[in-house]
């Protein structure tokens, strides 16, 4: 039979263990959104950042931007209208993408994005992009989406990127949970934004 202080000590150990367990579960659930926020803030792992405004001047040095499109678990035909663009570092570029829903029902989807080489993620910034929000595309509907972007002039000064004259911007469309889309914007997840 345990005495009073021994019972309290065991109860305290049990509470501490329970607290540690709850903290670990909470940390596991928070890890993905915190990592995503960290990557978007720093450009780590090739994650592109959203910019408030374009640079005031462009450099004389040019860079080639390649565009890559992918689809995961969706009946979409997704293509870039241009395979590459050449622009000055710091100059604003405008690229267009088309998405066709080849099925007989609407789908709500989101495009995730990434940049290669990974070191360029800190300098490749978008002013406007269809990837910032969910998009709903109706049956057999084709939509055109613009992307307004630039490569920060600091790209040319970074020892990890200054020798690289090419960047690849890659998009992957993936399905959005339909219940989440309906609760956010009605039965079809909102209107597709296809204009500047």
ROSE-4610 file (N, C-alpha, C; in Angstrom, 1 decimal, always signed):
// ROSE-4610
residu = [X/X/X/X/X/X/X/X/X/X/X/X/X/X/X/X/X/X/X/X/X/X/X/X/X/X/X/X/X/X/X/X/X/X/X/X/X/X/X/X/X/X/X/X/X/X/X/X/X/X/X/X/X/X/X/X/X/X/X/X/X/X/X/X/X/X/X/X/X/X/X/X/X/X/X/X/X/X/X/X/X/X/X/X/X/X/X/X/X/X/X/X/X/X/X/X/X/X/X/X/X/X/X/X/X/X/X/X/X/X/X/X/X/X/X/X/X/X/X/X/X/X/X/X/X/X/X/X/X/X/X/X/X/X/X/X/X/X/X/X/X/X/X/X/X/X/X/X/X/X/X/X/X/X/X/X/X/X/X/X/X/X/X/X/X/X/X/X/X/X/X/X/X/X/X/X/X/X/X/X/X/X/X/X/X/X/X/X/X/X/X/X/X/X/X/X/X/X/X/X/X/X/X/X/X/X/X/X/X/X/X/X/X/X/X/X/X/X/X/X/X/X/X/X/X/X/X/X/X/X/X/X/X/X/X/X/X/X/X/X/X/X/X/X/X/X/X/X/X/X/X/X/X/X/X/X/X/X/X/X/X/X/X/X/X/X/X/X/X/X/X/X/X/X/X/X/X/X/X/X/X/X/X/X/X/X/X/X/X/X/X/X/X/X/X/X/X/X/X/X/X/X/X/X/X/X/X/X/X/X/X/X/X/X/X/X/X/X/X/X/X/X/X/X/X/X/X/X/X/X/X/X/X/X/X/X/X/X/X/X/X/X/X/X/X/X/X/X/X/X/X/X/X/X/X/X/X/X/X/X/X/X/X/X/X/X/X/X/X/X/X/X/X/X/X/X/X/X/X/X/X/X/X/X/X/X/X/X/X/X/X/X/X/X/X/X/X/X/X/X/X/X/X/X/X/X/X/X/X/X/X/X/X/X/X/X/X/X/X/X/X/X/X/X/X/X/X/X/X/X/X/X/X/X/X/X/X/X/X/X/X/X/X/X/X/X/X/X/X/X/X/X/X/X/X/X/X/X/X/X/X/X/X/X/X/X/X/X/X/X/X/X/X/X/X/X/X/X/X/X/X/X/X/X/X/X/X/X/X/X/X/X/X/X/X/X/X/X/X/X/X/X/X/X/X/X/X/X/X/X/X/X/X/X/X/X/X/X/X/X/X/X/X/X/X/X/X/X/X/X/X/X/X/X/X/X/X/X/X/X/X/X/X/X/X/X/X/X/X/X/X/X/X/X/X/X/X/X/X/X/X/X/X/X/X/X/X/X/X/X/X/X/X/X/X/X/X/X/X/X/X/X/X/X/X/X/X/X]
num = [1/1/1/2/2/2/3/3/3/4/4/4/5/5/5/6/6/6/7/7/7/8/8/8/9/9/9/10/10/10/11/11/11/12/12/12/13/13/13/14/14/14/15/15/15/16/16/16/17/17/17/18/18/18/19/19/19/20/20/20/21/21/21/22/22/22/23/23/23/24/24/24/25/25/25/26/26/26/27/27/27/28/28/28/29/29/29/30/30/30/31/31/31/32/32/32/33/33/33/34/34/34/35/35/35/36/36/36/37/37/37/38/38/38/39/39/39/40/40/40/41/41/41/42/42/42/43/43/43/44/44/44/45/45/45/46/46/46/47/47/47/48/48/48/49/49/49/50/50/50/51/51/51/52/52/52/53/53/53/54/54/54/55/55/55/56/56/56/57/57/57/58/58/58/59/59/59/60/60/60/61/61/61/62/62/62/63/63/63/64/64/64/65/65/65/66/66/66/67/67/67/68/68/68/69/69/69/70/70/70/71/71/71/72/72/72/73/73/73/74/74/74/75/75/75/76/76/76/77/77/77/78/78/78/79/79/79/80/80/80/81/81/81/82/82/82/83/83/83/84/84/84/85/85/85/86/86/86/87/87/87/88/88/88/89/89/89/90/90/90/91/91/91/92/92/92/93/93/93/94/94/94/95/95/95/96/96/96/97/97/97/98/98/98/99/99/99/100/100/100/101/101/101/102/102/102/103/103/103/104/104/104/105/105/105/106/106/106/107/107/107/108/108/108/109/109/109/110/110/110/111/111/111/112/112/112/113/113/113/114/114/114/115/115/115/116/116/116/117/117/117/118/118/118/119/119/119/120/120/120/121/121/121/122/122/122/123/123/123/124/124/124/125/125/125/126/126/126/127/127/127/128/128/128/129/129/129/130/130/130/131/131/131/132/132/132/133/133/133/134/134/134/135/135/135/136/136/136/137/137/137/138/138/138/139/139/139/140/140/140/141/141/141/142/142/142/143/143/143/144/144/144/145/145/145/146/146/146/147/147/147/148/148/148/149/149/149/150/150/150/151/151/151/152/152/152/153/153/153/154/154/154/155/155/155/156/156/156/157/157/157/158/158/158/159/159/159/160/160/160/161/161/161/162/162/162/163/163/163/164/164/164/165/165/165/166/166/166/167/167/167/168/168/168/169/169/169/170/170/170/171/171/171/172/172/172/173/173/173/174/174/174/175/175/175/176/176/176/177/177/177/178/178/178/179/179/179/180/180/180/181/181/181/182/182/182/183/183/183/184/184/184/185/185/185/186/186/186/187/187/187/188/188/188/189/189/189/190/190/190/191/191/191/192/192/192/193/193/193/194/194/194/195/195/195/196/196/196]
x = [+0.8/+0.0/+0.9/+0.5/+1.3/+0.9/+1.9/+1.5/+1.2/+0.7/+0.3/+1.3/+2.6/+3.6/+3.9/+3.9/+4.2/+3.1/+1.8/+0.7/+0.8/+1.1/+1.2/+2.3/+3.4/+4.6/+4.2/+3.5/+3.1/+2.1/+1.2/+0.2/+0.9/+1.9/+2.6/+3.4/+4.0/+4.7/+3.7/+2.5/+1.5/+1.1/+0.8/+0.4/+1.5/+2.8/+3.9/+4.0/+3.9/+3.9/+2.8/+1.6/+0.4/+0.6/+1.2/+1.5/+2.5/+3.6/+4.6/+4.0/+3.1/+2.5/+1.6/+0.8/-0.1/+0.7/+1.8/+2.7/+3.3/+3.7/+4.3/+3.3/+2.0/+1.0/+0.7/+0.6/+0.4/+1.5/+2.7/+3.8/+3.8/+3.4/+3.3/+2.2/+1.1/+0.1/+0.5/+1.3/+1.7/+2.9/+3.6/+4.8/+4.7/+3.6/+3.5/+3.1/+2.1/+1.8/+3.0/+3.7/+4.8/+6.0/+6.2/+7.3/+6.9/+5.6/+5.2/+5.4/+5.0/+5.1/+6.6/+7.4/+8.8/+9.4/+9.0/+9.5/+9.0/+7.8/+7.3/+7.9/+8.2/+8.9/+10.3/+11.0/+12.5/+12.8/+11.9/+12.2/+13.0/+13.1/+13.8/+13.1/+13.9/+13.5/+12.8/+13.2/+12.6/+11.2/+10.7/+9.4/+9.4/+8.5/+8.4/+7.6/+8.0/+7.4/+6.5/+5.4/+4.6/+5.1/+5.3/+5.8/+4.7/+5.0/+4.1/+4.2/+5.5/+5.8/+7.0/+7.2/+8.3/+9.5/+10.7/+11.9/+11.8/+12.5/+12.5/+13.3/+14.4/+15.2/+15.6/+15.9/+16.3/+17.8/+18.5/+19.9/+20.1/+21.3/+21.5/+21.7/+21.8/+21.9/+20.6/+20.5/+19.3/+19.3/+18.1/+17.9/+16.8/+16.9/+15.9/+15.0/+13.7/+12.7/+12.0/+12.1/+11.4/+10.2/+9.1/+7.8/+7.5/+7.1/+6.8/+5.4/+4.6/+3.2/+3.0/+2.3/+1.9/+0.5/-0.1/-1.4/-1.4/-2.0/-2.0/-3.5/-4.0/-5.3/-6.4/-6.3/-7.4/-7.5/-8.7/-8.8/-8.6/-7.4/-7.1/-6.0/-6.1/-5.0/-4.4/-3.2/-2.6/-1.3/-1.2/-0.1/+0.3/+1.6/+2.1/+2.0/+1.5/+1.5/+2.9/+3.8/+5.2/+6.1/+7.1/+8.0/+9.0/+9.5/+10.5/+10.2/+10.8/+10.8/+12.2/+12.8/+14.0/+13.8/+14.2/+14.0/+15.2/+15.3/+16.3/+16.0/+17.1/+16.9/+16.3/+15.2/+14.5/+13.4/+13.3/+12.2/+11.0/+9.8/+8.6/+8.2/+7.9/+7.5/+6.0/+5.4/+4.0/+3.9/+3.5/+3.4/+1.9/+1.5/+0.1/+0.1/-0.9/-1.2/-2.6/-2.9/-4.2/-4.5/-5.7/-6.2/-7.5/-7.7/-8.9/-9.4/-10.6/-11.2/-11.8/-11.3/-11.7/-12.9/-13.4/-14.4/-15.8/-16.8/-18.2/-18.7/-17.8/-18.2/-17.1/-17.6/-16.6/-15.6/-14.5/-13.4/-12.9/-12.6/-11.9/-10.5/-9.6/-8.2/-7.3/-6.1/-5.1/-3.8/-3.1/-1.7/-0.7/+0.1/+1.3/+2.5/+3.5/+4.6/+5.9/+6.9/+8.3/+9.2/+10.4/+11.5/+12.7/+13.4/+14.7/+15.6/+16.8/+17.4/+16.8/+16.9/+16.2/+16.7/+18.0/+18.5/+17.8/+17.2/+16.5/+15.2/+14.7/+13.4/+13.3/+14.4/+14.4/+14.3/+14.6/+14.7/+13.6/+12.9/+11.8/+10.5/+10.0/+8.8/+7.6/+6.4/+5.2/+4.4/+4.0/+3.1/+1.6/+1.3/+0.0/+0.1/-0.7/-0.7/-2.0/-2.4/-3.6/-3.4/-2.1/-1.7/-2.0/-2.3/-2.6/-3.9/-4.8/-6.2/-6.7/-7.7/-8.4/-9.1/-9.1/-9.7/-10.8/-12.0/-13.0/-13.2/-13.0/-13.1/-14.3/-15.3/-16.4/-16.2/-17.2/-17.0/-16.6/-15.6/-15.1/-14.8/-14.5/-14.2/-12.7/-12.3/-10.9/-10.7/-9.8/-9.5/-8.0/-7.8/-6.4/-6.0/-4.9/-4.4/-3.1/-3.0/-1.7/-0.9/+0.4/+1.3/+2.2/+2.2/+3.1/+4.2/+5.5/+6.6/+7.8/+8.8/+10.2/+11.2/+12.5/+13.6/+14.3/+14.4/+15.0/+16.4/+16.8/+18.2/+19.3/+18.9/+19.9/+20.3/+19.5/+19.9/+21.3/+21.6/+22.9/+24.1/+23.8/+24.9/+25.1/+24.2/+24.3/+25.3/+26.3/+27.3/+26.7/+25.5/+24.9/+24.1/+23.7/+22.9/+23.5/+24.5/+25.0/+25.5/+25.9/+26.4/+25.3/+24.1/+23.0/+22.2/+22.1/+21.4/+20.0/+19.5/+18.2/+17.5/+16.2/+15.4/+14.1/+13.7/+12.5/+11.4/+10.2/+9.1/+8.1/+7.8/+7.1/+5.7/+4.6/+3.3/+2.8/+2.0/+1.3/-0.1/-1.1/-2.5/-2.9/-3.5/-4.0/-5.4/-6.2/-7.6/-7.6/-8.6/-8.9/-10.1/-10.0/-11.1/-12.4/-13.4/-14.6/-15.4/-15.4/-16.1/-15.5/-14.2/-13.5/-13.8/-13.8/-14.1/-15.5/-16.5/-17.9/-18.1/-17.5/-17.6/-17.0/-16.0/-15.3/-16.0/-16.6/-17.2/-18.4/-19.2/-20.4/-20.2/-21.2/-21.1/-20.0/-19.6/-18.5/-17.2/-17.1/-15.8/-15.4/-16.3/-16.0/-15.8/-15.6/-15.4/-13.9/-13.6/-12.3/-11.8/-10.6/-10.0/-9.1/-9.4/-8.6/-8.1/-8.3/-7.8/-6.9/-6.1/-5.3/-6.1]
y = [-1.2/+0.0/+1.2/+2.2/+3.4/+4.5/+5.2/+6.3/+7.5/+8.6/+9.8/+10.5/+10.7/+11.3/+10.5/+9.2/+8.3/+8.3/+8.4/+8.5/+9.8/+10.9/+12.2/+12.2/+11.6/+11.5/+10.7/+9.6/+8.8/+9.6/+10.3/+11.1/+12.2/+12.8/+13.9/+13.3/+12.1/+11.5/+11.2/+10.7/+10.3/+11.6/+12.7/+13.9/+14.5/+14.4/+14.9/+14.0/+12.7/+11.8/+12.1/+12.3/+12.7/+14.0/+15.0/+16.3/+16.2/+15.4/+15.2/+14.5/+13.5/+12.8/+13.7/+14.5/+15.5/+16.5/+17.0/+17.9/+17.3/+16.1/+15.4/+15.2/+14.9/+14.7/+16.1/+17.1/+18.5/+18.9/+18.6/+19.0/+18.3/+17.0/+16.3/+16.9/+17.3/+17.9/+19.3/+20.0/+21.4/+21.4/+20.3/+20.3/+20.7/+20.1/+20.4/+21.8/+22.4/+23.8/+24.8/+24.4/+25.3/+25.2/+24.0/+23.8/+24.5/+24.4/+25.1/+26.7/+27.2/+28.6/+29.0/+28.2/+28.5/+28.5/+27.5/+27.5/+28.7/+29.1/+30.2/+31.5/+31.6/+32.8/+33.0/+31.8/+31.9/+31.5/+30.8/+30.3/+29.0/+28.4/+27.1/+26.0/+25.1/+23.9/+24.3/+25.4/+25.8/+26.4/+26.7/+27.3/+28.7/+29.1/+30.4/+31.3/+32.6/+33.5/+34.5/+35.0/+36.0/+37.3/+38.2/+39.5/+40.6/+41.6/+42.8/+43.7/+43.8/+44.7/+44.2/+44.6/+44.2/+45.2/+44.7/+45.6/+46.9/+47.9/+49.2/+49.1/+48.2/+48.2/+46.7/+46.5/+45.1/+45.2/+44.1/+44.0/+43.7/+43.9/+43.6/+42.1/+41.3/+39.9/+39.2/+38.3/+37.6/+36.2/+35.6/+34.3/+33.6/+32.3/+31.5/+30.9/+31.1/+30.4/+29.3/+28.1/+26.9/+26.7/+26.2/+25.9/+24.4/+23.8/+22.4/+22.2/+21.4/+21.2/+19.7/+19.4/+18.1/+18.0/+16.8/+16.7/+15.4/+15.5/+14.3/+14.0/+12.8/+12.3/+13.2/+13.8/+14.6/+14.4/+14.5/+14.3/+15.7/+16.3/+17.6/+17.4/+18.3/+18.5/+19.8/+19.9/+21.1/+21.3/+22.5/+22.9/+24.3/+24.6/+25.9/+26.4/+27.6/+28.1/+28.3/+28.6/+28.8/+27.8/+27.2/+26.3/+27.0/+28.1/+28.9/+30.4/+31.2/+32.7/+33.2/+34.1/+34.7/+36.2/+36.6/+37.9/+38.4/+39.7/+40.2/+39.9/+39.7/+39.5/+40.8/+40.7/+41.9/+42.4/+41.9/+42.3/+41.4/+42.0/+41.2/+40.4/+39.1/+38.2/+37.8/+37.5/+37.1/+35.8/+34.7/+33.4/+33.0/+32.2/+31.7/+30.2/+29.7/+28.2/+27.9/+26.8/+26.4/+25.0/+24.9/+23.7/+23.4/+22.1/+21.6/+20.4/+20.5/+19.4/+18.5/+17.3/+16.4/+15.5/+15.7/+14.8/+15.5/+14.7/+15.2/+15.8/+16.1/+16.7/+17.8/+18.8/+19.8/+19.3/+19.9/+19.5/+20.8/+20.8/+21.9/+21.4/+22.2/+21.8/+22.9/+22.6/+23.7/+23.3/+24.2/+24.0/+24.3/+23.3/+23.5/+23.9/+24.5/+25.0/+24.8/+24.7/+24.6/+25.1/+25.4/+26.0/+25.2/+24.9/+24.3/+25.2/+25.3/+24.7/+25.3/+24.5/+24.9/+26.3/+26.6/+27.8/+29.0/+28.8/+30.0/+30.3/+29.4/+29.6/+30.9/+31.3/+32.6/+33.8/+33.7/+34.8/+34.9/+33.7/+33.7/+34.0/+35.2/+35.7/+36.0/+35.7/+35.9/+37.1/+37.9/+39.0/+38.5/+37.6/+37.1/+35.7/+34.8/+33.4/+32.6/+31.8/+31.0/+30.0/+29.8/+28.8/+29.3/+30.6/+31.1/+30.7/+30.2/+29.8/+28.6/+28.0/+26.8/+27.3/+26.4/+26.7/+25.6/+26.0/+25.1/+25.2/+24.0/+24.0/+23.0/+23.5/+22.8/+21.7/+20.8/+19.7/+20.2/+19.7/+20.0/+21.5/+22.2/+23.6/+23.8/+24.8/+25.1/+26.5/+26.7/+28.0/+28.3/+29.6/+30.1/+30.9/+30.7/+31.3/+32.1/+33.3/+34.0/+33.9/+34.0/+34.1/+35.3/+36.2/+37.4/+37.2/+37.3/+36.9/+37.7/+37.6/+38.2/+37.4/+37.5/+37.0/+38.2/+38.1/+39.2/+39.4/+40.7/+41.0/+40.4/+40.2/+39.6/+38.2/+37.6/+36.3/+36.3/+37.4/+37.5/+37.7/+38.0/+38.2/+37.0/+36.1/+34.9/+34.0/+33.5/+32.6/+31.3/+30.9/+29.6/+29.7/+30.9/+31.0/+31.9/+32.7/+33.6/+33.0/+31.7/+31.1/+30.3/+30.3/+29.6/+30.5/+30.2/+31.0/+30.5/+29.5/+28.9/+28.5/+28.7/+28.3/+27.6/+26.5/+25.8/+26.1/+26.6/+26.7/+25.6/+24.8/+23.6/+23.7/+23.3/+23.3/+21.9/+21.5/+20.2/+20.5/+20.2/+20.4/+19.1/+19.3/+18.1/+18.5/+17.4/+17.7/+18.3/+19.1/+19.7/+18.9/+18.7/+18.0/+18.8/+18.1/+18.7/+19.3/+18.7/+19.3/+20.6/+20.7/+21.9/+23.0/+22.6/+23.6/+24.1/+23.3/+23.7/+24.6/+24.3/+25.2/+26.5/+26.6/+27.9/+28.8/+28.2/+29.0/+28.5/+27.7/+27.2/+25.9/+25.3/+24.0/+23.7/+24.6/+24.4/+25.0/+25.4/+25.9/+27.3/+28.1/+29.4/+29.6/+30.8/+31.0/+30.9/+30.5/+30.4/+31.8/+32.1/+33.4/+33.2/+33.8/+33.6/+34.9/+36.0/+37.2/+37.9/+38.9/+39.7/+40.8]
z = [+0.0/+0.0/+0.0/-0.9/-1.0/+0.0/+0.4/+1.4/+0.6/+1.3/+0.7/-0.3/+0.2/-0.7/-1.9/-1.7/-2.8/-3.9/-3.4/-4.4/-5.1/-4.4/-5.1/-6.1/-5.8/-6.7/-7.9/-7.8/-8.9/-9.8/-9.1/-9.9/-10.6/-10.0/-10.7/-11.9/-11.8/-12.9/-14.0/-13.6/-14.7/-15.4/-14.7/-15.3/-16.2/-15.8/-16.6/-17.9/-17.7/-18.9/-19.9/-19.3/-20.2/-20.9/-20.2/-20.8/-21.9/-21.7/-22.7/-23.9/-23.7/-24.8/-25.6/-24.9/-25.6/-26.3/-25.8/-26.5/-27.7/-27.7/-28.8/-29.9/-29.6/-30.6/-31.2/-30.4/-30.9/-31.8/-31.4/-32.3/-33.6/-33.6/-34.8/-35.8/-35.2/-36.1/-36.5/-35.7/-36.1/-37.0/-37.1/-37.9/-39.4/-40.0/-41.4/-41.7/-41.0/-41.3/-40.9/-39.8/-39.4/-40.4/-40.9/-41.9/-43.2/-43.6/-44.8/-44.7/-43.5/-43.2/-43.3/-42.6/-42.6/-44.0/-44.9/-46.2/-47.1/-46.9/-47.6/-47.2/-45.9/-45.4/-45.9/-45.9/-46.2/-47.6/-48.3/-49.6/-49.5/-48.4/-48.1/-48.9/-49.4/-50.1/-51.5/-52.1/-53.4/-53.3/-52.1/-52.0/-52.4/-53.3/-53.8/-52.9/-52.8/-51.9/-52.7/-52.0/-52.6/-52.3/-53.3/-53.2/-53.2/-52.5/-52.5/-53.7/-54.2/-55.3/-56.0/-57.3/-58.1/-57.8/-58.1/-57.8/-58.7/-58.3/-59.0/-60.3/-60.3/-61.5/-61.8/-63.1/-63.5/-63.8/-63.7/-64.0/-65.5/-66.0/-67.4/-67.7/-66.7/-66.8/-67.0/-67.9/-68.2/-67.5/-67.4/-66.8/-67.6/-67.8/-68.5/-67.5/-67.6/-66.7/-67.5/-67.0/-67.6/-66.8/-67.5/-66.8/-67.0/-65.8/-65.8/-65.1/-65.7/-65.2/-65.0/-63.9/-63.5/-62.9/-62.9/-62.3/-61.4/-60.2/-59.4/-59.0/-59.4/-59.1/-59.6/-60.7/-61.3/-62.8/-63.4/-64.8/-65.5/-65.3/-65.9/-66.9/-68.0/-68.9/-68.6/-68.1/-67.6/-68.3/-68.9/-69.8/-69.6/-69.8/-69.8/-71.3/-71.6/-72.9/-73.5/-72.7/-73.1/-72.3/-73.0/-72.3/-71.5/-72.1/-71.4/-71.6/-70.8/-71.0/-70.6/-71.3/-71.0/-70.6/-69.4/-69.0/-68.1/-67.9/-67.1/-65.6/-64.8/-63.4/-62.8/-62.1/-61.6/-62.5/-63.7/-64.6/-64.3/-64.4/-64.2/-65.4/-65.2/-66.3/-66.1/-67.2/-67.2/-68.0/-67.4/-68.0/-67.9/-68.9/-68.9/-68.9/-68.2/-68.1/-68.4/-69.1/-69.4/-68.7/-68.1/-67.4/-68.0/-68.4/-69.0/-68.1/-67.6/-66.9/-67.9/-68.1/-69.1/-68.6/-67.4/-66.9/-67.0/-66.6/-66.6/-65.3/-64.4/-63.2/-62.8/-62.0/-61.5/-60.5/-60.5/-59.5/-58.9/-57.6/-56.9/-56.6/-57.1/-57.0/-56.6/-56.2/-55.9/-56.6/-57.0/-57.6/-56.6/-56.3/-55.4/-56.4/-55.9/-56.7/-56.1/-56.9/-56.4/-57.5/-57.0/-57.9/-57.8/-58.9/-59.0/-59.7/-59.3/-58.1/-56.8/-55.7/-54.5/-54.0/-54.2/-53.7/-54.4/-55.5/-56.2/-55.6/-54.7/-54.1/-53.3/-52.7/-51.9/-52.8/-54.1/-55.0/-56.0/-56.2/-57.2/-56.5/-56.9/-56.2/-57.1/-56.6/-57.5/-56.9/-57.9/-57.5/-57.6/-58.5/-58.6/-59.2/-58.6/-59.1/-58.7/-59.7/-59.4/-58.3/-57.9/-56.9/-55.5/-55.3/-54.0/-53.4/-54.3/-53.8/-54.5/-54.0/-54.6/-55.9/-56.9/-58.2/-58.5/-58.9/-59.3/-60.8/-61.5/-62.9/-63.2/-64.0/-64.4/-65.4/-65.6/-66.6/-68.0/-68.5/-69.9/-70.1/-69.0/-69.0/-69.1/-69.9/-70.0/-69.4/-68.6/-68.0/-68.3/-68.4/-68.6/-67.3/-66.8/-65.6/-65.8/-65.4/-65.5/-64.2/-64.4/-63.3/-63.5/-62.6/-62.6/-61.6/-62.1/-61.2/-61.6/-60.7/-61.0/-60.2/-60.6/-59.9/-59.2/-57.9/-57.2/-57.6/-57.8/-58.2/-57.3/-56.0/-55.1/-55.5/-56.4/-57.0/-57.6/-58.2/-58.9/-57.9/-56.7/-55.7/-54.8/-54.7/-53.8/-54.5/-53.7/-54.2/-54.6/-54.1/-54.5/-55.8/-56.2/-57.4/-58.5/-58.2/-59.2/-60.5/-60.4/-61.6/-62.4/-61.9/-62.5/-63.4/-64.6/-65.6/-65.9/-65.2/-65.5/-64.2/-64.2/-63.1/-63.6/-62.9/-63.4/-62.3/-62.8/-62.0/-62.3/-61.3/-61.4/-60.6/-61.3/-60.7/-60.7/-59.6/-59.6/-59.1/-59.9/-59.5/-58.7/-57.6/-56.8/-56.2/-56.0/-55.5/-54.1/-53.9/-52.6/-52.0/-50.7/-50.0/-50.3/-50.9/-51.3/-50.2/-49.0/-47.9/-47.5/-47.5/-47.1/-48.1/-49.4/-50.5/-50.4/-50.1/-50.0/-48.8/-47.7/-46.5/-46.7/-47.5/-47.8/-48.7/-49.8/-50.9/-51.5/-50.9/-51.6/-52.2/-52.9/-53.4/-54.4/-55.1/-56.1/-55.7/-54.5/-54.0/-54.5/-55.1/-55.5/-57.0/-57.4/-58.8/-59.1/-60.4/-60.8/-61.2/-60.7/-61.0/-62.2/-63.3/-64.5/-65.1/-64.5/-65.0/-64.1/-64.6/-63.8/-63.2]
